[in-house]
Amino acid sequence: MGASELTFGVWRKASYSGANSGCVEVAHSSTGEVGIRDSKAPTTGALTVSRAAWTAFLTSRL
């Protein structure tokens, strides 16, 4: 199922976003996927990952 077929909740902007810098928004779907999109171009689509993949990304040490 692609991001366009999912219904996402409220999109939240990343806390590290600046006023004029590039940033991302994140939202959770009702089926457990996480959508990630460019806040400057929200209609161009979203990357969809599983909740487990998103959690692993957030807790990884890059």
N, C-alpha and C positions, 0 to 999 in steps of 0.2 A: 504494500500500500504506500503510495507516494504522499508527500507532504500536502499536495493539493487536495487529496481525498480525505484528509484528517481534519477534525475540528479541534483547534487549539484554544486554550483558555486565554487569560490575559498575557500579553507579551510584556516582558520586563526587560528594561535596558540594563546592560552590564554596569556594575558599580564603578568600574575603572574607566568609564567613558568620559571624555572631555567635551567641552562645549562644541568644538569644531573638528574634533578628530573622529576617525572611523571607529565604529562600535557595533556591537551585536546585540540582538534581543533574543530572549529565550522564552519558550512557552511549553507547557505540558499538554498532551492530548488526553482525552478520556480513556484511551486504550493503553496508555503508558509510554508512548513515544515522546521524545523531546524534540521540539523544532528549534532551529537556530537560523536566524536571518540577519541580513545587513539592515541596520536601522535607517540608513539613508536611502535604501531602495527596497522597502518591505514588500512590494508587489512582484519582485523578480523571482520569488521562490524561497524555499527554506530547505536546509539540510535536515534530514530526520535521522535520529539515532535512538537506540533503545535507552531506557532509563539506566540500565546497568552500564552501558558504554559511557553515558554522560557522567555518572557517578565515578567511574574509573578515571575519566579525564580530569574531573575536579579534584580528585584525591592524588593524582600522579604528581611526581616531582620532576618537572620538565627541566 
